[in-house]
Amino acid sequence: MELTRNLVRDQRYQNSENKIYRAIEEVITERSSDKITVSGICRLAKIRRSTFYRHFSGIEEAIAAHLEHTIDELQRALSRIMERASFEMLFYLIFTHFARHHKLYARLLDNWDFSYFHQIALTLKQVVIERWLEIQPKLTQNAQEQLFDVFTFRLIQELKAWQSIDEMIEDKIPTHARRLTNQIERLPRRQFDVSLSAIF
């Protein structure tokens, strides 16, 4: 009986947290974070202020938690398919996720906040380097790190290209995934005795 009560309590806690996240995503694209209020979030989420404060100490903490939650969602999805997936499949998943949360990510790109995109890239680091070693087994450690810097840059560049689009067109996602795949698969075949600025 006690276990059941705890499970119900945990489920209610998770449900209210998800409501807060949905409310944040709804308003964060329409106004700056200093204009977002606890009262406004509670009104949209249809929860009490006391419920909000059981989860977060304030708006900034709630926004940061929502961004981490969104990235975690993508990282979990990637980890499930990473070992057996092609580059194209991985990029398709990333772009589909980006489309689902387009306005949120566009807000980050608009503010030149790339830290969350670096997290996405780091999730893929091991599998990306393993695929490159299949293409070019003699890649040095230094070349691998340089390649990964280029990969991260290209991924952010591709996402930033969509920044001005109000609604991403989902049937264009395979095209973007193929284009980035072609770029990334060619990278190990290039010479890396030149500076990264020359590659960019």
N, C-alpha and C positions, 0 to 999 in steps of 0.2 A: 504493500500500500504506500509506504514512504517513497519507494523507488518511483512509483507511478506519479505521485505528487511532484517529485523532483523533475521528472521528465516533462510534465505539463508546464511546470514553472520555467524550465529551460526553453521550451517551445514558445511560450509567451514572450520571454525575453528576446529570443531571436526574431520573432515576428515584429515586435515593436522596433527593434534595431533596423530591420529591413524597411519598415515604414519610414523611419528617419532618413535612411539612405536614399529612398525613392524621392522623398520631399526635397532633399538637398540637391539631387540631380536635376529636379524640375526647376529650382530657383537659381542655381549657380550659374546657369547660362544666360540668365536674364538680368542679373545685377551683380555688383561687386560684393566680395565677401563681407565687407564692413557694413553693407546694407541688409545682410541676411540676419534675421533675429530668431531667437529661440521661440518667441510667440508665433512668428510666421511659420516656422518649421512644424511646430505642434499643431497649428491650425490645418496645414496641408496634410500632415500625417494622421490627424485625428487622434492625437494622444494628449495626455496631460503634461504640464511642465515638469511635474515630479517624475514622470516616466522618462522624459528626456534626460533629466539630471541623474537618473539611475545608470544611464549609459555613458554620458559625457559631461565634462565639467563646463563646457561652453561650445560655441559655434566653431571656433578654429579647430578644436580637437575633433569635433564631429566631421568636419570637412576633410581633415587629414585622414581620419579613419575610413571615410568613404572612398577616398582615392586608393588607400592601401587595399581595401576590400575589393575594389574593381580590378586592380592589378593582380591580386591573389586569385581572383576568378579566372583570369587569363592564364596565369602560371599553372594552375591546377589542370586546366584544359590542355595546355601544351604538354605537361608532364605525362598525361595519359597516352599521347600518341607519338611522343618525341622520338623514341628509338626506332619505330618502324615507318615514320612518315618521311616523305620527300620534302625538299625545301619548299616546293610549290604548295604542298598541303599545309605546312607550318605557316607560311605567309598568308595563305587563304584564311586560316583560322584567326591570325592576328588582325587581318583587315576586316573580317566579319565582326570580330569583337569591337574593333575601332568604330565600325559603322553603327553598332548598337549603342555605343557611348560617344558618338561623334562630337556632340556639342561640348561635352565635358572635356574631352581631349583637345578639341580646338581651342578651348579656353586656356589650357596649359600651354599649348603651342603659341598662342597669342601673347602670352606673358613670358615666352622664352624659358619656360620651366621644363627642362628636358630630363630631369632626374628620374621620373617614372618611366620614360622610354628607355633609359639606360638599364633600368631594372628588367624590362622586357627582354632587351638584348642579352643581358647576363644570363637569363633563364636558358637561352638557346646556345650559350657559348660552347659548352662541351660538345654537343651534337654537331654544331656548325663546324668546329675545328676538326672533328673526326671525319666529316664528309670531305673537307678540304684535303685531309691527309690521304684519303682514297684517290683523289684526283692528282695530288702532287705529294707523294710520300716523303720527299726530301725537304719539306718545309721546316725551317729552323724555328726554334721557340720565339725568337725575335720577329720573324716573318709572320708567325701565327698571331702575335699580339698586334702587329701592324695591320694585318688583314682584319682582325676583329674590330679595330678602331674604324676601319673603312666600312665594315659591315654595319656598325652602329650608326655611323654617319648616313649611310645610304638608306637605312630603315627610317630614321627620323626625317630625312629629306623626302622620302616617299609619302610619309604621313603628313608632312607639312604641305605637300602639294595639294592636299585635300582641304586645307585649312579654311579656304574661302567658300567652300561648298556648304550650303545650308543643310541639305540632306544628301548623304552619300547614296549613289545609285548602286544597289547590290549586284546588278548584273555586270557591272564594270570590275568587280572585285577579282574575278579570275584573270583578267587582263593585267591588273596591277601585280597580282601574285606571280604571273609568268614573267613579267618584265623584271621584277626584283630578283627572281630566281636566276634568270639569264645573267644578270649583272654579278650576282654573288658567285655563281659557278665558274665564271670567267676569272675571278680575282686570283686564285692560286696559280694560274698560268702566267701571271704578269711578273715582271722583275721588281723586286722590292729594295733595290739599292738606290732608289730615288726617294726624295722626301714625300711625306704624306700630302703636303700642300700641292705637290705636282700632280698627285693622283686625283685630289679633289678638284 
